[in-house]
Amino acid sequence: MSTAEPAPIEWFKSSYSGNEGGECLEAAATPGAILVRDSKAPARAQLVFPRSEWAAFVRFAGEG
């Protein structure tokens, strides 16, 4: 039985986000999903997207 703790989640903001404290989202990649949270309320609930769904969203958003 393993007692190893999971790796900490590394959150990031888009390079387009400024430092003015505006409304930003943060994202984190895990082996099975992409997590999204509100940067102003990081302790609140997170959205969890399967990697395939996130990839589809990014493709759609890139099409304009």
N, CA, C and O atoms as a Maestro MAE file, in Angstrom:
{
 s_m_m2io_version
 :::
 2.0.0
}

f_m_ct {
 s_m_title
 :::
 protein
 m_atom[256] {
  # First column is atom index #
  i_m_mmod_type
  r_m_x_coord
  r_m_y_coord
  r_m_z_coord
  i_m_residue_number
  s_m_chain_name
  s_m_pdb_residue_name
  s_m_pdb_atom_name
  i_m_atomic_number
  :::
  1 25 0.845 -1.177 0.000 1 A "MET " " N  " 7
  2 3 0.000 0.000 0.000 1 A "MET " " CA " 6
  3 2 0.891 1.240 0.000 1 A "MET " " C  " 6
  4 15 1.833 1.331 0.786 1 A "MET " " O  " 8
  5 25 0.592 2.193 -0.880 2 A "SER " " N  " 7
  6 3 1.392 3.401 -1.003 2 A "SER " " CA " 6
  7 2 0.824 4.511 -0.126 2 A "SER " " C  " 6
  8 15 -0.391 4.696 -0.051 2 A "SER " " O  " 8
  9 25 1.707 5.239 0.528 3 A "THR " " N  " 7
  10 3 1.275 6.381 1.332 3 A "THR " " CA " 6
  11 2 1.768 7.686 0.733 3 A "THR " " C  " 6
  12 15 1.707 8.732 1.377 3 A "THR " " O  " 8
  13 25 2.255 7.627 -0.497 4 A "ALA " " N  " 7
  14 3 2.757 8.836 -1.152 4 A "ALA " " CA " 6
  15 2 1.616 9.825 -1.374 4 A "ALA " " C  " 6
  16 15 0.506 9.451 -1.750 4 A "ALA " " O  " 8
  17 25 1.920 11.074 -1.132 5 A "GLU " " N  " 7
  18 3 0.919 12.114 -1.341 5 A "GLU " " CA " 6
  19 2 0.909 12.519 -2.800 5 A "GLU " " C  " 6
  20 15 1.942 12.482 -3.467 5 A "GLU " " O  " 8
  21 25 -0.273 12.912 -3.304 6 A "PRO " " N  " 7
  22 3 -0.322 13.353 -4.693 6 A "PRO " " CA " 6
  23 2 0.497 14.625 -4.900 6 A "PRO " " C  " 6
  24 15 0.695 15.416 -3.978 6 A "PRO " " O  " 8
  25 25 0.958 14.796 -6.114 7 A "ALA " " N  " 7
  26 3 1.733 15.997 -6.445 7 A "ALA " " CA " 6
  27 2 0.843 17.232 -6.295 7 A "ALA " " C  " 6
  28 15 -0.347 17.173 -6.602 7 A "ALA " " O  " 8
  29 25 1.402 18.340 -5.830 8 A "PRO " " N  " 7
  30 3 0.603 19.560 -5.709 8 A "PRO " " CA " 6
  31 2 0.149 20.049 -7.084 8 A "PRO " " C  " 6
  32 15 0.844 19.870 -8.084 8 A "PRO " " O  " 8
  33 25 -1.004 20.655 -7.112 9 A "ILE " " N  " 7
  34 3 -1.546 21.180 -8.358 9 A "ILE " " CA " 6
  35 2 -0.897 22.532 -8.632 9 A "ILE " " C  " 6
  36 15 -0.850 23.394 -7.755 9 A "ILE " " O  " 8
  37 25 -0.399 22.713 -9.851 10 A "GLU " " N  " 7
  38 3 0.229 23.977 -10.241 10 A "GLU " " CA " 6
  39 2 -0.756 24.776 -11.094 10 A "GLU " " C  " 6
  40 15 -1.042 24.409 -12.234 10 A "GLU " " O  " 8
  41 25 -1.264 25.858 -10.538 11 A "TRP " " N  " 7
  42 3 -2.235 26.719 -11.208 11 A "TRP " " CA " 6
  43 2 -1.510 27.789 -12.017 11 A "TRP " " C  " 6
  44 15 -0.425 28.235 -11.642 11 A "TRP " " O  " 8
  45 25 -2.119 28.196 -13.132 12 A "PHE " " N  " 7
  46 3 -1.553 29.271 -13.937 12 A "PHE " " CA " 6
  47 2 -2.666 30.123 -14.529 12 A "PHE " " C  " 6
  48 15 -3.799 29.672 -14.694 12 A "PHE " " O  " 8
  49 25 -2.317 31.359 -14.843 13 A "LYS " " N  " 7
  50 3 -3.229 32.280 -15.524 13 A "LYS " " CA " 6
  51 2 -2.703 32.514 -16.924 13 A "LYS " " C  " 6
  52 15 -1.514 32.339 -17.191 13 A "LYS " " O  " 8
  53 25 -3.580 32.902 -17.801 14 A "SER " " N  " 7
  54 3 -3.206 33.222 -19.169 14 A "SER " " CA " 6
  55 2 -2.188 34.348 -19.185 14 A "SER " " C  " 6
  56 15 -2.205 35.229 -18.326 14 A "SER " " O  " 8
  57 25 -1.306 34.311 -20.164 15 A "SER " " N  " 7
  58 3 -0.343 35.402 -20.322 15 A "SER " " CA " 6
  59 2 -1.054 36.696 -20.714 15 A "SER " " C  " 6
  60 15 -0.465 37.774 -20.631 15 A "SER " " O  " 8
  61 25 -2.308 36.599 -21.138 16 A "TYR " " N  " 7
  62 3 -3.088 37.787 -21.478 16 A "TYR " " CA " 6
  63 2 -3.682 38.453 -20.235 16 A "TYR " " C  " 6
  64 15 -4.167 39.582 -20.319 16 A "TYR " " O  " 8
  65 25 -3.654 37.784 -19.099 17 A "SER " " N  " 7
  66 3 -4.186 38.352 -17.860 17 A "SER " " CA " 6
  67 2 -3.223 39.409 -17.347 17 A "SER " " C  " 6
  68 15 -2.010 39.205 -17.322 17 A "SER " " O  " 8
  69 25 -3.769 40.514 -16.947 18 A "GLY " " N  " 7
  70 3 -2.941 41.573 -16.386 18 A "GLY " " CA " 6
  71 2 -2.788 41.398 -14.887 18 A "GLY " " C  " 6
  72 15 -3.309 40.446 -14.306 18 A "GLY " " O  " 8
  73 25 -2.081 42.307 -14.273 19 A "ASN " " N  " 7
  74 3 -1.890 42.269 -12.823 19 A "ASN " " CA " 6
  75 2 -2.771 43.290 -12.116 19 A "ASN " " C  " 6
  76 15 -2.498 43.659 -10.974 19 A "ASN " " O  " 8
  77 25 -3.823 43.747 -12.784 20 A "GLU " " N  " 7
  78 3 -4.690 44.774 -12.216 20 A "GLU " " CA " 6
  79 2 -5.706 44.202 -11.244 20 A "GLU " " C  " 6
  80 15 -6.474 44.966 -10.658 20 A "GLU " " O  " 8
  81 25 -5.743 42.892 -11.049 21 A "GLY " " N  " 7
  82 3 -6.696 42.299 -10.121 21 A "GLY " " CA " 6
  83 2 -8.082 42.134 -10.709 21 A "GLY " " C  " 6
  84 15 -9.063 42.054 -9.970 21 A "GLY " " O  " 8
  85 25 -8.177 42.083 -12.002 22 A "GLY " " N  " 7
  86 3 -9.470 41.929 -12.643 22 A "GLY " " CA " 6
  87 2 -10.019 40.524 -12.522 22 A "GLY " " C  " 6
  88 15 -9.537 39.716 -11.728 22 A "GLY " " O  " 8
  89 25 -11.018 40.251 -13.306 23 A "GLU " " N  " 7
  90 3 -11.670 38.950 -13.272 23 A "GLU " " CA " 6
  91 2 -10.862 37.961 -14.100 23 A "GLU " " C  " 6
  92 15 -10.825 38.053 -15.327 23 A "GLU " " O  " 8
  93 25 -10.220 37.022 -13.430 24 A "CYS " " N  " 7
  94 3 -9.362 36.053 -14.108 24 A "CYS " " CA " 6
  95 2 -9.722 34.635 -13.709 24 A "CYS " " C  " 6
  96 15 -10.253 34.379 -12.629 24 A "CYS " " O  " 8
  97 25 -9.422 33.746 -14.597 25 A "LEU " " N  " 7
  98 3 -9.527 32.326 -14.302 25 A "LEU " " CA " 6
  99 2 -8.127 31.755 -14.234 25 A "LEU " " C  " 6
  100 15 -7.206 32.246 -14.886 25 A "LEU " " O  " 8
  101 25 -7.982 30.720 -13.443 26 A "GLU " " N  " 7
  102 3 -6.739 29.976 -13.384 26 A "GLU " " CA " 6
  103 2 -7.037 28.556 -13.836 26 A "GLU " " C  " 6
  104 15 -8.145 28.055 -13.641 26 A "GLU " " O  " 8
  105 25 -6.062 27.918 -14.431 27 A "ALA " " N  " 7
  106 3 -6.228 26.543 -14.884 27 A "ALA " " CA " 6
  107 2 -5.056 25.710 -14.391 27 A "ALA " " C  " 6
  108 15 -3.977 26.231 -14.108 27 A "ALA " " O  " 8
  109 25 -5.288 24.410 -14.293 28 A "ALA " " N  " 7
  110 3 -4.245 23.468 -13.905 28 A "ALA " " CA " 6
  111 2 -4.462 22.174 -14.674 28 A "ALA " " C  " 6
  112 15 -5.594 21.729 -14.861 28 A "ALA " " O  " 8
  113 25 -3.372 21.586 -15.111 29 A "ALA " " N  " 7
  114 3 -3.444 20.315 -15.828 29 A "ALA " " CA " 6
  115 2 -3.098 19.182 -14.873 29 A "ALA " " C  " 6
  116 15 -2.086 19.241 -14.175 29 A "ALA " " O  " 8
  117 25 -3.934 18.157 -14.842 30 A "THR " " N  " 7
  118 3 -3.666 16.942 -14.083 30 A "THR " " CA " 6
  119 2 -3.614 15.807 -15.094 30 A "THR " " C  " 6
  120 15 -3.974 16.013 -16.253 30 A "THR " " O  " 8
  121 25 -3.185 14.630 -14.701 31 A "PRO " " N  " 7
  122 3 -3.096 13.542 -15.675 31 A "PRO " " CA " 6
  123 2 -4.411 13.233 -16.406 31 A "PRO " " C  " 6
  124 15 -4.385 12.866 -17.580 31 A "PRO " " O  " 8
  125 25 -5.550 13.375 -15.735 32 A "GLY " " N  " 7
  126 3 -6.802 13.009 -16.382 32 A "GLY " " CA " 6
  127 2 -7.736 14.151 -16.710 32 A "GLY " " C  " 6
  128 15 -8.757 13.938 -17.363 32 A "GLY " " O  " 8
  129 25 -7.412 15.367 -16.271 33 A "ALA " " N  " 7
  130 3 -8.375 16.458 -16.445 33 A "ALA " " CA " 6
  131 2 -7.688 17.816 -16.424 33 A "ALA " " C  " 6
  132 15 -6.525 17.950 -16.044 33 A "ALA " " O  " 8
  133 25 -8.452 18.817 -16.846 34 A "ILE " " N  " 7
  134 3 -8.063 20.218 -16.724 34 A "ILE " " CA " 6
  135 2 -8.986 20.825 -15.680 34 A "ILE " " C  " 6
  136 15 -10.204 20.672 -15.760 34 A "ILE " " O  " 8
  137 25 -8.413 21.508 -14.705 35 A "LEU " " N  " 7
  138 3 -9.185 22.149 -13.644 35 A "LEU " " CA " 6
  139 2 -9.217 23.651 -13.911 35 A "LEU " " C  " 6
  140 15 -8.238 24.221 -14.392 35 A "LEU " " O  " 8
  141 25 -10.338 24.284 -13.600 36 A "VAL " " N  " 7
  142 3 -10.490 25.730 -13.781 36 A "VAL " " CA " 6
  143 2 -11.103 26.291 -12.507 36 A "VAL " " C  " 6
  144 15 -12.031 25.709 -11.945 36 A "VAL " " O  " 8
  145 25 -10.574 27.435 -12.052 37 A "ARG " " N  " 7
  146 3 -11.113 28.079 -10.852 37 A "ARG " " CA " 6
  147 2 -11.059 29.594 -10.998 37 A "ARG " " C  " 6
  148 15 -10.381 30.121 -11.880 37 A "ARG " " O  " 8
  149 25 -11.774 30.278 -10.133 38 A "ASP " " N  " 7
  150 3 -11.788 31.737 -10.062 38 A "ASP " " CA " 6
  151 2 -10.552 32.178 -9.280 38 A "ASP " " C  " 6
  152 15 -10.355 31.749 -8.143 38 A "ASP " " O  " 8
  153 25 -9.723 33.024 -9.875 39 A "SER " " N  " 7
  154 3 -8.487 33.439 -9.204 39 A "SER " " CA " 6
  155 2 -8.753 34.278 -7.963 39 A "SER " " C  " 6
  156 15 -7.905 34.345 -7.073 39 A "SER " " O  " 8
  157 25 -9.916 34.918 -7.887 40 A "LYS " " N  " 7
  158 3 -10.232 35.723 -6.709 40 A "LYS " " CA " 6
  159 2 -10.752 34.878 -5.553 40 A "LYS " " C  " 6
  160 15 -10.737 35.325 -4.406 40 A "LYS " " O  " 8
  161 25 -11.209 33.668 -5.840 41 A "ALA " " N  " 7
  162 3 -11.769 32.788 -4.802 41 A "ALA " " CA " 6
  163 2 -11.227 31.371 -4.992 41 A "ALA " " C  " 6
  164 15 -11.993 30.456 -5.292 41 A "ALA " " O  " 8
  165 25 -9.922 31.178 -4.821 42 A "PRO " " N  " 7
  166 3 -9.324 29.876 -5.122 42 A "PRO " " CA " 6
  167 2 -9.808 28.727 -4.240 42 A "PRO " " C  " 6
  168 15 -9.686 27.566 -4.630 42 A "PRO " " O  " 8
  169 25 -10.351 29.021 -3.072 43 A "ALA " " N  " 7
  170 3 -10.814 27.956 -2.184 43 A "ALA " " CA " 6
  171 2 -12.209 27.451 -2.555 43 A "ALA " " C  " 6
  172 15 -12.651 26.422 -2.045 43 A "ALA " " O  " 8
  173 25 -12.892 28.157 -3.426 44 A "ARG " " N  " 7
  174 3 -14.241 27.739 -3.820 44 A "ARG " " CA " 6
  175 2 -14.162 26.598 -4.823 44 A "ARG " " C  " 6
  176 15 -13.077 26.128 -5.163 44 A "ARG " " O  " 8
  177 25 -15.298 26.168 -5.283 45 A "ALA " " N  " 7
  178 3 -15.401 25.010 -6.184 45 A "ALA " " CA " 6
  179 2 -14.604 25.221 -7.473 45 A "ALA " " C  " 6
  180 15 -14.411 26.346 -7.934 45 A "ALA " " O  " 8
  181 25 -14.156 24.116 -8.028 46 A "GLN " " N  " 7
  182 3 -13.431 24.121 -9.295 46 A "GLN " " CA " 6
  183 2 -14.272 23.411 -10.346 46 A "GLN " " C  " 6
  184 15 -15.059 22.518 -10.031 46 A "GLN " " O  " 8
  185 25 -14.096 23.816 -11.589 47 A "LEU " " N  " 7
  186 3 -14.687 23.081 -12.699 47 A "LEU " " CA " 6
  187 2 -13.665 22.055 -13.156 47 A "LEU " " C  " 6
  188 15 -12.469 22.341 -13.203 47 A "LEU " " O  " 8
  189 25 -14.132 20.867 -13.492 48 A "VAL " " N  " 7
  190 3 -13.245 19.789 -13.926 48 A "VAL " " CA " 6
  191 2 -13.683 19.344 -15.314 48 A "VAL " " C  " 6
  192 15 -14.837 18.967 -15.520 48 A "VAL " " O  " 8
  193 25 -12.756 19.389 -16.264 49 A "PHE " " N  " 7
  194 3 -13.036 19.000 -17.643 49 A "PHE " " CA " 6
  195 2 -12.145 17.839 -18.042 49 A "PHE " " C  " 6
  196 15 -10.932 17.902 -17.839 49 A "PHE " " O  " 8
  197 25 -12.717 16.773 -18.608 50 A "PRO " " N  " 7
  198 3 -11.856 15.735 -19.169 50 A "PRO " " CA " 6
  199 2 -10.957 16.365 -20.235 50 A "PRO " " C  " 6
  200 15 -11.367 17.306 -20.914 50 A "PRO " " O  " 8
  201 25 -9.755 15.859 -20.379 51 A "ARG " " N  " 7
  202 3 -8.804 16.438 -21.338 51 A "ARG " " CA " 6
  203 2 -9.376 16.519 -22.749 51 A "ARG " " C  " 6
  204 15 -9.147 17.508 -23.446 51 A "ARG " " O  " 8
  205 25 -10.106 15.510 -23.178 52 A "SER " " N  " 7
  206 3 -10.663 15.514 -24.538 52 A "SER " " CA " 6
  207 2 -11.679 16.638 -24.711 52 A "SER " " C  " 6
  208 15 -11.737 17.256 -25.774 52 A "SER " " O  " 8
  209 25 -12.483 16.913 -23.679 53 A "GLU " " N  " 7
  210 3 -13.468 18.000 -23.759 53 A "GLU " " CA " 6
  211 2 -12.777 19.360 -23.765 53 A "GLU " " C  " 6
  212 15 -13.200 20.267 -24.482 53 A "GLU " " O  " 8
  213 25 -11.724 19.506 -22.977 54 A "TRP " " N  " 7
  214 3 -10.976 20.761 -22.958 54 A "TRP " " CA " 6
  215 2 -10.338 21.025 -24.319 54 A "TRP " " C  " 6
  216 15 -10.354 22.153 -24.814 54 A "TRP " " O  " 8
  217 25 -9.777 19.978 -24.917 55 A "ALA " " N  " 7
  218 3 -9.158 20.119 -26.241 55 A "ALA " " CA " 6
  219 2 -10.197 20.552 -27.272 55 A "ALA " " C  " 6
  220 15 -9.906 21.389 -28.126 55 A "ALA " " O  " 8
  221 25 -11.396 19.995 -27.201 56 A "ALA " " N  " 7
  222 3 -12.465 20.385 -28.123 56 A "ALA " " CA " 6
  223 2 -12.845 21.855 -27.905 56 A "ALA " " C  " 6
  224 15 -13.067 22.584 -28.871 56 A "ALA " " O  " 8
  225 25 -12.920 22.288 -26.655 57 A "PHE " " N  " 7
  226 3 -13.240 23.685 -26.340 57 A "PHE " " CA " 6
  227 2 -12.174 24.624 -26.923 57 A "PHE " " C  " 6
  228 15 -12.502 25.634 -27.546 57 A "PHE " " O  " 8
  229 25 -10.915 24.287 -26.716 58 A "VAL " " N  " 7
  230 3 -9.820 25.129 -27.209 58 A "VAL " " CA " 6
  231 2 -9.856 25.210 -28.732 58 A "VAL " " C  " 6
  232 15 -9.658 26.287 -29.293 58 A "VAL " " O  " 8
  233 25 -10.104 24.093 -29.409 59 A "ARG " " N  " 7
  234 3 -10.215 24.121 -30.872 59 A "ARG " " CA " 6
  235 2 -11.361 25.028 -31.303 59 A "ARG " " C  " 6
  236 15 -11.196 25.844 -32.209 59 A "ARG " " O  " 8
  237 25 -12.516 24.894 -30.667 60 A "PHE " " N  " 7
  238 3 -13.681 25.710 -31.009 60 A "PHE " " CA " 6
  239 2 -13.397 27.189 -30.755 60 A "PHE " " C  " 6
  240 15 -13.723 28.030 -31.593 60 A "PHE " " O  " 8
  241 25 -12.798 27.517 -29.619 61 A "ALA " " N  " 7
  242 3 -12.498 28.911 -29.296 61 A "ALA " " CA " 6
  243 2 -11.497 29.491 -30.293 61 A "ALA " " C  " 6
  244 15 -11.576 30.673 -30.630 61 A "ALA " " O  " 8
  245 25 -10.573 28.688 -30.761 62 A "GLY " " N  " 7
  246 3 -9.584 29.157 -31.720 62 A "GLY " " CA " 6
  247 2 -10.145 29.432 -33.103 62 A "GLY " " C  " 6
  248 15 -9.537 30.145 -33.902 62 A "GLY " " O  " 8
  249 25 -11.313 28.858 -33.380 63 A "GLU " " N  " 7
  250 3 -11.937 29.085 -34.689 63 A "GLU " " CA " 6
  251 2 -12.618 30.442 -34.770 63 A "GLU " " C  " 6
  252 15 -13.016 30.878 -35.850 63 A "GLU " " O  " 8
  253 25 -12.752 31.113 -33.625 64 A "GLY " " N  " 7
  254 3 -13.309 32.451 -33.584 64 A "GLY " " CA " 6
  255 2 -14.772 32.464 -33.694 64 A "GLY " " C  " 6
  256 15 -15.383 33.533 -33.674 64 A "GLY " " O  " 8
  :::
 }
 m_bond[255] {
  # First column is bond index #
  i_m_from
  i_m_to
  i_m_order
  :::
  1 1 2 1
  2 2 3 1
  3 3 4 2
  4 3 5 1
  5 5 6 1
  6 6 7 1
  7 7 8 2
  8 7 9 1
  9 9 10 1
  10 10 11 1
  11 11 12 2
  12 11 13 1
  13 13 14 1
  14 14 15 1
  15 15 16 2
  16 15 17 1
  17 17 18 1
  18 18 19 1
  19 19 20 2
  20 19 21 1
  21 21 22 1
  22 22 23 1
  23 23 24 2
  24 23 25 1
  25 25 26 1
  26 26 27 1
  27 27 28 2
  28 27 29 1
  29 29 30 1
  30 30 31 1
  31 31 32 2
  32 31 33 1
  33 33 34 1
  34 34 35 1
  35 35 36 2
  36 35 37 1
  37 37 38 1
  38 38 39 1
  39 39 40 2
  40 39 41 1
  41 41 42 1
  42 42 43 1
  43 43 44 2
  44 43 45 1
  45 45 46 1
  46 46 47 1
  47 47 48 2
  48 47 49 1
  49 49 50 1
  50 50 51 1
  51 51 52 2
  52 51 53 1
  53 53 54 1
  54 54 55 1
  55 55 56 2
  56 55 57 1
  57 57 58 1
  58 58 59 1
  59 59 60 2
  60 59 61 1
  61 61 62 1
  62 62 63 1
  63 63 64 2
  64 63 65 1
  65 65 66 1
  66 66 67 1
  67 67 68 2
  68 67 69 1
  69 69 70 1
  70 70 71 1
  71 71 72 2
  72 71 73 1
  73 73 74 1
  74 74 75 1
  75 75 76 2
  76 75 77 1
  77 77 78 1
  78 78 79 1
  79 79 80 2
  80 79 81 1
  81 81 82 1
  82 82 83 1
  83 83 84 2
  84 83 85 1
  85 85 86 1
  86 86 87 1
  87 87 88 2
  88 87 89 1
  89 89 90 1
  90 90 91 1
  91 91 92 2
  92 91 93 1
  93 93 94 1
  94 94 95 1
  95 95 96 2
  96 95 97 1
  97 97 98 1
  98 98 99 1
  99 99 100 2
  100 99 101 1
  101 101 102 1
  102 102 103 1
  103 103 104 2
  104 103 105 1
  105 105 106 1
  106 106 107 1
  107 107 108 2
  108 107 109 1
  109 109 110 1
  110 110 111 1
  111 111 112 2
  112 111 113 1
  113 113 114 1
  114 114 115 1
  115 115 116 2
  116 115 117 1
  117 117 118 1
  118 118 119 1
  119 119 120 2
  120 119 121 1
  121 121 122 1
  122 122 123 1
  123 123 124 2
  124 123 125 1
  125 125 126 1
  126 126 127 1
  127 127 128 2
  128 127 129 1
  129 129 130 1
  130 130 131 1
  131 131 132 2
  132 131 133 1
  133 133 134 1
  134 134 135 1
  135 135 136 2
  136 135 137 1
  137 137 138 1
  138 138 139 1
  139 139 140 2
  140 139 141 1
  141 141 142 1
  142 142 143 1
  143 143 144 2
  144 143 145 1
  145 145 146 1
  146 146 147 1
  147 147 148 2
  148 147 149 1
  149 149 150 1
  150 150 151 1
  151 151 152 2
  152 151 153 1
  153 153 154 1
  154 154 155 1
  155 155 156 2
  156 155 157 1
  157 157 158 1
  158 158 159 1
  159 159 160 2
  160 159 161 1
  161 161 162 1
  162 162 163 1
  163 163 164 2
  164 163 165 1
  165 165 166 1
  166 166 167 1
  167 167 168 2
  168 167 169 1
  169 169 170 1
  170 170 171 1
  171 171 172 2
  172 171 173 1
  173 173 174 1
  174 174 175 1
  175 175 176 2
  176 175 177 1
  177 177 178 1
  178 178 179 1
  179 179 180 2
  180 179 181 1
  181 181 182 1
  182 182 183 1
  183 183 184 2
  184 183 185 1
  185 185 186 1
  186 186 187 1
  187 187 188 2
  188 187 189 1
  189 189 190 1
  190 190 191 1
  191 191 192 2
  192 191 193 1
  193 193 194 1
  194 194 195 1
  195 195 196 2
  196 195 197 1
  197 197 198 1
  198 198 199 1
  199 199 200 2
  200 199 201 1
  201 201 202 1
  202 202 203 1
  203 203 204 2
  204 203 205 1
  205 205 206 1
  206 206 207 1
  207 207 208 2
  208 207 209 1
  209 209 210 1
  210 210 211 1
  211 211 212 2
  212 211 213 1
  213 213 214 1
  214 214 215 1
  215 215 216 2
  216 215 217 1
  217 217 218 1
  218 218 219 1
  219 219 220 2
  220 219 221 1
  221 221 222 1
  222 222 223 1
  223 223 224 2
  224 223 225 1
  225 225 226 1
  226 226 227 1
  227 227 228 2
  228 227 229 1
  229 229 230 1
  230 230 231 1
  231 231 232 2
  232 231 233 1
  233 233 234 1
  234 234 235 1
  235 235 236 2
  236 235 237 1
  237 237 238 1
  238 238 239 1
  239 239 240 2
  240 239 241 1
  241 241 242 1
  242 242 243 1
  243 243 244 2
  244 243 245 1
  245 245 246 1
  246 246 247 1
  247 247 248 2
  248 247 249 1
  249 249 250 1
  250 250 251 1
  251 251 252 2
  252 251 253 1
  253 253 254 1
  254 254 255 1
  255 255 256 2
  :::
 }
}
